[in-house]
């Protein structure tokens, strides 16, 4: 996910970019953003959306 939506993009900008990838792989944008949050933070709570 970080290759498609690098760190310097905001969540809103990342969602726009990830939408195409997620559509291709059959995932939701929310799952793509959660995977990106996990890659950024390494926090296991990230996929659940509980990282502040």
N, C-alpha and C positions, 0 to 999 in steps of 0.2 A: 504494500500500500504506500510505503514511503517513496518508492520509485516513481509512482504515479502522482502522488500528492506530497511533495517535499515538506519539510519542517516549517519553512518560511511562510507557507500558506495558512490562512486562518481556517477554522472549521467550516465556515460558509464557503470559502473558495475551494477547499478540499472536497466538500460535498458535490460541488458542480463538476469537478474533474473526476471524482470517483464514480459518479453516476454512470458514466459510459462503461468503465471497467466492471462495475458490479452487475450491470445489465448483461454484459458478455459472459460472466462466470455464473450468473444465476443467483447472486447474493443481493441482499438489500443494502441500500446506502448506509443505513444505521449500523449494519454489521461491518461494513467497510470502514466506517469512521471509528467503530470500536476497536477494530484490528489496528488501525493507525494510531489510536490513543495508546494501545498496549505497546506498539513498537516504539512510540516516543518516550513512554514513561517506564516500561518494564513492570508496571504495577498490575498484579493479577486481577484487581478489581475493575480495570479499565473496560474489558468486554461487557461487564454488567452495567456500565455507564455510571459508576459511582465515584469516579475520580473527579475531584473539583479543580 
